[in-house]
Amino acid sequence: MIVLVDTREQAPYSFSRYQGVTTGPREWETTNRLFASWKAYAERNGEHPGSVRSIGQTISKRGFMADRATVHGSTQRLVRGLSLKAGNE
C-alpha cells in the first residue's frame, strides 16, 4: 500500500486506492505519463490532483527515485520503481 500526501498543498495522492500502478525495482514511468493518469483518476474521484512537480516531489519523498533518461529520442524526467499498468495510460 502506498499513500502519498503532500502536506504543503494538503492534497492526497492516494495510490493505495489508485490501482493503475505497479511497483518494483525494474519498473519506471515518465513523470508526465504518471501525472496524466493520476490526474484523470483524481478528477473522476473529486480529488485535487496537484501539479506534475508536486506529485514528482511527493513520490520521491516516498522512496521512489527521480531520474532522467532518453525515452523515444528525448530526455525526460521519470520515476524509477513505479510504472503504469496497461490500460491506465
N, CA, C and O atoms as a GROMACS GRO file, in nm:
protein
  356
    1MET      N    1   0.084  -0.117   0.000
    1MET     CA    2   0.000   0.000   0.000
    1MET      C    3   0.089   0.123   0.000
    1MET      O    4   0.182   0.133   0.079
    2ILE      N    5   0.060   0.217  -0.089
    2ILE     CA    6   0.136   0.341  -0.098
    2ILE      C    7   0.038   0.456  -0.083
    2ILE      O    8  -0.054   0.470  -0.164
    3VAL      N    9   0.056   0.538   0.017
    3VAL     CA   10  -0.026   0.658   0.032
    3VAL      C   11   0.068   0.777   0.031
    3VAL      O   12   0.157   0.788   0.115
    4LEU      N   13   0.047   0.865  -0.063
    4LEU     CA   14   0.132   0.982  -0.079
    4LEU      C   15   0.054   1.105  -0.036
    4LEU      O   16  -0.057   1.127  -0.085
    5VAL      N   17   0.109   1.185   0.052
    5VAL     CA   18   0.041   1.307   0.097
    5VAL      C   19   0.136   1.424   0.086
    5VAL      O   20   0.247   1.422   0.141
    6ASP      N   21   0.094   1.527   0.015
    6ASP     CA   22   0.172   1.650   0.003
    6ASP      C   23   0.117   1.746   0.107
    6ASP      O   24   0.013   1.808   0.085
    7THR      N   25   0.184   1.761   0.220
    7THR     CA   26   0.133   1.845   0.328
    7THR      C   27   0.134   1.992   0.291
    7THR      O   28   0.057   2.069   0.349
    8ARG      N   29   0.217   2.032   0.198
    8ARG     CA   30   0.222   2.172   0.156
    8ARG      C   31   0.091   2.213   0.090
    8ARG      O   32   0.041   2.323   0.114
    9GLU      N   33   0.034   2.125   0.008
    9GLU     CA   34  -0.090   2.157  -0.062
    9GLU      C   35  -0.210   2.089   0.002
    9GLU      O   36  -0.324   2.114  -0.038
   10GLN      N   37  -0.188   2.006   0.101
   10GLN     CA   38  -0.296   1.930   0.164
   10GLN      C   39  -0.373   1.848   0.062
   10GLN      O   40  -0.493   1.828   0.076
   11ALA      N   41  -0.305   1.800  -0.040
   11ALA     CA   42  -0.369   1.722  -0.145
   11ALA      C   43  -0.329   1.576  -0.131
   11ALA      O   44  -0.210   1.546  -0.137
   12PRO      N   45  -0.423   1.486  -0.112
   12PRO     CA   46  -0.387   1.345  -0.100
   12PRO      C   47  -0.354   1.284  -0.236
   12PRO      O   48  -0.430   1.300  -0.332
   13TYR      N   49  -0.242   1.215  -0.243
   13TYR     CA   50  -0.209   1.138  -0.362
   13TYR      C   51  -0.218   0.992  -0.319
   13TYR      O   52  -0.119   0.932  -0.278
   14SER      N   53  -0.334   0.938  -0.327
   14SER     CA   54  -0.360   0.809  -0.266
   14SER      C   55  -0.349   0.696  -0.366
   14SER      O   56  -0.449   0.651  -0.422
   15PHE      N   57  -0.227   0.650  -0.389
   15PHE     CA   58  -0.206   0.541  -0.481
   15PHE      C   59  -0.250   0.407  -0.422
   15PHE      O   60  -0.253   0.306  -0.493
   16SER      N   61  -0.283   0.405  -0.293
   16SER     CA   62  -0.337   0.281  -0.236
   16SER      C   63  -0.476   0.254  -0.294
   16SER      O   64  -0.515   0.139  -0.309
   17ARG      N   65  -0.548   0.360  -0.325
   17ARG     CA   66  -0.679   0.344  -0.389
   17ARG      C   67  -0.667   0.345  -0.539
   17ARG      O   68  -0.755   0.294  -0.608
   18TYR      N   69  -0.559   0.402  -0.592
   18TYR     CA   70  -0.537   0.408  -0.735
   18TYR      C   71  -0.470   0.279  -0.779
   18TYR      O   72  -0.354   0.256  -0.747
   19GLN      N   73  -0.542   0.198  -0.850
   19GLN     CA   74  -0.493   0.066  -0.888
   19GLN      C   75  -0.420   0.067  -1.023
   19GLN      O   76  -0.394  -0.038  -1.081
   20GLY      N   77  -0.386   0.186  -1.072
   20GLY     CA   78  -0.325   0.198  -1.204
   20GLY      C   79  -0.175   0.186  -1.208
   20GLY      O   80  -0.116   0.204  -1.314
   21VAL      N   81  -0.109   0.158  -1.095
   21VAL     CA   82   0.037   0.150  -1.095
   21VAL      C   83   0.086   0.015  -1.045
   21VAL      O   84   0.018  -0.056  -0.971
   22THR      N   85   0.206  -0.017  -1.089
   22THR     CA   86   0.278  -0.136  -1.046
   22THR      C   87   0.408  -0.088  -0.983
   22THR      O   88   0.469   0.006  -1.033
   23THR      N   89   0.450  -0.150  -0.875
   23THR     CA   90   0.578  -0.113  -0.813
   23THR      C   91   0.675  -0.229  -0.823
   23THR      O   92   0.635  -0.345  -0.827
   24GLY      N   93   0.802  -0.196  -0.827
   24GLY     CA   94   0.906  -0.298  -0.832
   24GLY      C   95   1.037  -0.237  -0.874
   24GLY      O   96   1.038  -0.129  -0.932
   25PRO      N   97   1.147  -0.304  -0.846
   25PRO     CA   98   1.279  -0.247  -0.872
   25PRO      C   99   1.308  -0.222  -1.021
   25PRO      O  100   1.392  -0.138  -1.053
   26ARG      N  101   1.243  -0.292  -1.110
   26ARG     CA  102   1.267  -0.274  -1.254
   26ARG      C  103   1.164  -0.184  -1.321
   26ARG      O  104   1.173  -0.158  -1.441
   27GLU      N  105   1.067  -0.136  -1.246
   27GLU     CA  106   0.961  -0.053  -1.302
   27GLU      C  107   1.009   0.091  -1.317
   27GLU      O  108   1.093   0.137  -1.240
   28TRP      N  109   0.955   0.162  -1.416
   28TRP     CA  110   0.981   0.305  -1.433
   28TRP      C  111   0.870   0.364  -1.518
   28TRP      O  112   0.803   0.294  -1.594
   29GLU      N  113   0.851   0.493  -1.504
   29GLU     CA  114   0.750   0.563  -1.583
   29GLU      C  115   0.789   0.709  -1.595
   29GLU      O  116   0.851   0.765  -1.504
   30THR      N  117   0.755   0.772  -1.708
   30THR     CA  118   0.782   0.914  -1.721
   30THR      C  119   0.688   0.989  -1.627
   30THR      O  120   0.574   0.948  -1.605
   31THR      N  121   0.738   1.098  -1.573
   31THR     CA  122   0.660   1.178  -1.479
   31THR      C  123   0.534   1.231  -1.546
   31THR      O  124   0.428   1.233  -1.484
   32ASN      N  125   0.544   1.274  -1.672
   32ASN     CA  126   0.427   1.327  -1.741
   32ASN      C  127   0.318   1.223  -1.760
   32ASN      O  128   0.200   1.253  -1.740
   33ARG      N  129   0.354   1.102  -1.799
   33ARG     CA  130   0.253   0.996  -1.817
   33ARG      C  131   0.192   0.955  -1.684
   33ARG      O  132   0.071   0.933  -1.674
   34LEU      N  133   0.275   0.946  -1.582
   34LEU     CA  134   0.226   0.911  -1.449
   34LEU      C  135   0.128   1.017  -1.399
   34LEU      O  136   0.022   0.984  -1.346
   35PHE      N  137   0.165   1.144  -1.415
   35PHE     CA  138   0.078   1.251  -1.369
   35PHE      C  139  -0.052   1.256  -1.449
   35PHE      O  140  -0.159   1.276  -1.390
   36ALA      N  141  -0.046   1.239  -1.579
   36ALA     CA  142  -0.168   1.242  -1.661
   36ALA      C  143  -0.266   1.133  -1.617
   36ALA      O  144  -0.387   1.158  -1.609
   37SER      N  145  -0.215   1.015  -1.589
   37SER     CA  146  -0.300   0.906  -1.542
   37SER      C  147  -0.357   0.938  -1.405
   37SER      O  148  -0.477   0.919  -1.381
   38TRP      N  149  -0.271   0.985  -1.313
   38TRP     CA  150  -0.316   1.022  -1.179
   38TRP      C  151  -0.420   1.133  -1.184
   38TRP      O  152  -0.521   1.128  -1.113
   39LYS      N  153  -0.396   1.235  -1.267
   39LYS     CA  154  -0.488   1.349  -1.276
   39LYS      C  155  -0.626   1.305  -1.320
   39LYS      O  156  -0.726   1.348  -1.262
   40ALA      N  157  -0.633   1.220  -1.421
   40ALA     CA  158  -0.763   1.169  -1.467
   40ALA      C  159  -0.834   1.094  -1.355
   40ALA      O  160  -0.954   1.112  -1.334
   41TYR      N  161  -0.760   1.010  -1.283
   41TYR     CA  162  -0.818   0.935  -1.171
   41TYR      C  163  -0.866   1.030  -1.062
   41TYR      O  164  -0.979   1.016  -1.013
   42ALA      N  165  -0.783   1.125  -1.023
   42ALA     CA  166  -0.818   1.218  -0.914
   42ALA      C  167  -0.942   1.298  -0.950
   42ALA      O  168  -1.032   1.312  -0.867
   43GLU      N  169  -0.948   1.350  -1.071
   43GLU     CA  170  -1.063   1.430  -1.112
   43GLU      C  171  -1.190   1.348  -1.117
   43GLU      O  172  -1.297   1.399  -1.081
   44ARG      N  173  -1.182   1.223  -1.161
   44ARG     CA  174  -1.300   1.135  -1.160
   44ARG      C  175  -1.351   1.111  -1.019
   44ARG      O  176  -1.470   1.087  -0.998
   45ASN      N  177  -1.260   1.118  -0.921
   45ASN     CA  178  -1.295   1.088  -0.783
   45ASN      C  179  -1.305   1.212  -0.694
   45ASN      O  180  -1.306   1.201  -0.571
   46GLY      N  181  -1.311   1.329  -0.755
   46GLY     CA  182  -1.331   1.452  -0.681
   46GLY      C  183  -1.213   1.497  -0.597
   46GLY      O  184  -1.231   1.572  -0.500
   47GLU      N  185  -1.092   1.453  -0.632
   47GLU     CA  186  -0.972   1.494  -0.558
   47GLU      C  187  -0.894   1.597  -0.638
   47GLU      O  188  -0.901   1.600  -0.761
   48HIS      N  189  -0.820   1.681  -0.568
   48HIS     CA  190  -0.732   1.778  -0.633
   48HIS      C  191  -0.604   1.706  -0.674
   48HIS      O  192  -0.536   1.649  -0.589
   49PRO      N  193  -0.570   1.706  -0.804
   49PRO     CA  194  -0.453   1.630  -0.847
   49PRO      C  195  -0.318   1.694  -0.819
   49PRO      O  196  -0.216   1.626  -0.828
   50GLY      N  197  -0.314   1.823  -0.784
   50GLY     CA  198  -0.186   1.889  -0.764
   50GLY      C  199  -0.123   1.920  -0.898
   50GLY      O  200  -0.194   1.943  -0.996
   51SER      N  201   0.010   1.921  -0.903
   51SER     CA  202   0.082   1.952  -1.027
   51SER      C  203   0.184   1.841  -1.055
   51SER      O  204   0.212   1.757  -0.970
   52VAL      N  205   0.239   1.843  -1.176
   52VAL     CA  206   0.342   1.746  -1.212
   52VAL      C  207   0.458   1.757  -1.113
   52VAL      O  208   0.510   1.656  -1.065
   53ARG      N  209   0.498   1.879  -1.085
   53ARG     CA  210   0.611   1.899  -0.993
   53ARG      C  211   0.581   1.847  -0.853
   53ARG      O  212   0.663   1.778  -0.793
   54SER      N  213   0.463   1.880  -0.801
   54SER     CA  214   0.432   1.839  -0.663
   54SER      C  215   0.419   1.687  -0.651
   54SER      O  216   0.462   1.630  -0.551
   55ILE      N  217   0.360   1.623  -0.750
   55ILE     CA  218   0.347   1.477  -0.739
   55ILE      C  219   0.484   1.411  -0.753
   55ILE      O  220   0.512   1.311  -0.687
   56GLY      N  221   0.571   1.466  -0.840
   56GLY     CA  222   0.706   1.412  -0.853
   56GLY      C  223   0.784   1.422  -0.723
   56GLY      O  224   0.852   1.327  -0.683
   57GLN      N  225   0.774   1.536  -0.657
   57GLN     CA  226   0.841   1.555  -0.528
   57GLN      C  227   0.785   1.462  -0.422
   57GLN      O  228   0.859   1.404  -0.344
   58THR      N  229   0.653   1.449  -0.421
   58THR     CA  230   0.588   1.364  -0.320
   58THR      C  231   0.626   1.217  -0.340
   58THR      O  232   0.654   1.147  -0.243
   59ILE      N  233   0.628   1.172  -0.464
   59ILE     CA  234   0.666   1.034  -0.493
   59ILE      C  235   0.811   1.010  -0.450
   59ILE      O  236   0.843   0.906  -0.392
   60SER      N  237   0.898   1.105  -0.478
   60SER     CA  238   1.039   1.091  -0.438
   60SER      C  239   1.054   1.080  -0.287
   60SER      O  240   1.137   1.002  -0.238
   61LYS      N  241   0.976   1.157  -0.213
   61LYS     CA  242   0.981   1.151  -0.066
   61LYS      C  243   0.940   1.015  -0.014
   61LYS      O  244   0.975   0.978   0.099
   62ARG      N  245   0.866   0.939  -0.093
   62ARG     CA  246   0.819   0.808  -0.050
   62ARG      C  247   0.910   0.694  -0.096
   62ARG      O  248   0.872   0.577  -0.089
   63GLY      N  249   1.031   0.730  -0.142
   63GLY     CA  250   1.130   0.628  -0.172
   63GLY      C  251   1.143   0.589  -0.317
   63GLY      O  252   1.225   0.503  -0.350
   64PHE      N  253   1.066   0.650  -0.406
   64PHE     CA  254   1.081   0.623  -0.548
   64PHE      C  255   1.183   0.721  -0.603
   64PHE      O  256   1.182   0.839  -0.567
   65MET      N  257   1.271   0.674  -0.690
   65MET     CA  258   1.384   0.754  -0.735
   65MET      C  259   1.349   0.836  -0.860
   65MET      O  260   1.308   0.781  -0.962
   66ALA      N  261   1.366   0.967  -0.850
   66ALA     CA  262   1.351   1.055  -0.966
   66ALA      C  263   1.478   1.044  -1.049
   66ALA      O  264   1.588   1.032  -0.996
   67ASP      N  265   1.461   1.047  -1.181
   67ASP     CA  266   1.574   1.030  -1.270
   67ASP      C  267   1.543   1.100  -1.402
   67ASP      O  268   1.432   1.149  -1.423
   68ARG      N  269   1.640   1.103  -1.490
   68ARG     CA  270   1.622   1.150  -1.627
   68ARG      C  271   1.680   1.044  -1.718
   68ARG      O  272   1.782   0.983  -1.688
   69ALA      N  273   1.615   1.024  -1.831
   69ALA     CA  274   1.663   0.926  -1.927
   69ALA      C  275   1.611   0.964  -2.065
   69ALA      O  276   1.514   1.040  -2.077
   70THR      N  277   1.676   0.911  -2.167
   70THR     CA  278   1.628   0.931  -2.304
   70THR      C  279   1.520   0.828  -2.332
   70THR      O  280   1.542   0.708  -2.327
   71VAL      N  281   1.400   0.881  -2.362
   71VAL     CA  282   1.285   0.797  -2.392
   71VAL      C  283   1.231   0.840  -2.527
   71VAL      O  284   1.194   0.956  -2.544
   72HIS      N  285   1.227   0.750  -2.623
   72HIS     CA  286   1.180   0.780  -2.759
   72HIS      C  287   1.252   0.901  -2.818
   72HIS      O  288   1.190   0.985  -2.882
   73GLY      N  289   1.383   0.909  -2.796
   73GLY     CA  290   1.465   1.011  -2.858
   73GLY      C  291   1.477   1.144  -2.786
   73GLY      O  292   1.548   1.232  -2.833
   74SER      N  293   1.408   1.162  -2.673
   74SER     CA  294   1.422   1.288  -2.599
   74SER      C  295   1.445   1.261  -2.451
   74SER      O  296   1.397   1.162  -2.396
   75THR      N  297   1.518   1.351  -2.387
   75THR     CA  298   1.545   1.337  -2.244
   75THR      C  299   1.420   1.375  -2.167
   75THR      O  300   1.363   1.482  -2.188
   76GLN      N  301   1.377   1.286  -2.077
   76GLN     CA  302   1.255   1.309  -1.999
   76GLN      C  303   1.280   1.277  -1.852
   76GLN      O  304   1.369   1.199  -1.818
   77ARG      N  305   1.200   1.339  -1.767
   77ARG     CA  306   1.202   1.306  -1.625
   77ARG      C  307   1.122   1.178  -1.607
   77ARG      O  308   1.020   1.156  -1.672
   78LEU      N  309   1.171   1.093  -1.517
   78LEU     CA  310   1.097   0.970  -1.489
   78LEU      C  311   1.111   0.932  -1.343
   78LEU      O  312   1.192   0.988  -1.269
   79VAL      N  313   1.030   0.836  -1.303
   79VAL     CA  314   1.031   0.783  -1.168
   79VAL      C  315   1.067   0.636  -1.178
   79VAL      O  316   1.003   0.562  -1.253
   80ARG      N  317   1.167   0.593  -1.104
   80ARG     CA  318   1.205   0.451  -1.101
   80ARG      C  319   1.138   0.384  -0.983
   80ARG      O  320   1.127   0.442  -0.875
   81GLY      N  321   1.094   0.259  -1.005
   81GLY     CA  322   1.028   0.182  -0.901
   81GLY      C  323   0.878   0.183  -0.911
   81GLY      O  324   0.810   0.123  -0.828
   82LEU      N  325   0.824   0.252  -1.012
   82LEU     CA  326   0.681   0.269  -1.027
   82LEU      C  327   0.648   0.279  -1.176
   82LEU      O  328   0.718   0.349  -1.249
   83SER      N  329   0.544   0.210  -1.221
   83SER     CA  330   0.504   0.221  -1.362
   83SER      C  331   0.352   0.210  -1.372
   83SER      O  332   0.286   0.162  -1.280
   84LEU      N  333   0.299   0.255  -1.485
   84LEU     CA  334   0.156   0.244  -1.510
   84LEU      C  335   0.124   0.103  -1.555
   84LEU      O  336   0.200   0.042  -1.631
   85LYS      N  337   0.012   0.051  -1.509
   85LYS     CA  338  -0.036  -0.076  -1.559
   85LYS      C  339  -0.096  -0.054  -1.698
   85LYS      O  340  -0.142   0.056  -1.728
   86ALA      N  341  -0.095  -0.157  -1.780
   86ALA     CA  342  -0.155  -0.147  -1.914
   86ALA      C  343  -0.300  -0.104  -1.900
   86ALA      O  344  -0.373  -0.151  -1.814
   87GLY      N  345  -0.339  -0.012  -1.987
   87GLY     CA  346  -0.477   0.037  -1.984
   87GLY      C  347  -0.494   0.161  -1.900
   87GLY      O  348  -0.604   0.218  -1.899
   88ASN      N  349  -0.392   0.206  -1.829
   88ASN     CA  350  -0.401   0.326  -1.746
   88ASN      C  351  -0.318   0.440  -1.802
   88ASN      O  352  -0.287   0.536  -1.732
   89GLU      N  353  -0.281   0.428  -1.928
   89GLU     CA  354  -0.203   0.534  -1.991
   89GLU      C  355  -0.298   0.646  -2.013
   89GLU      O  356  -0.259   0.750  -2.066
   0.00000   0.00000   0.00000
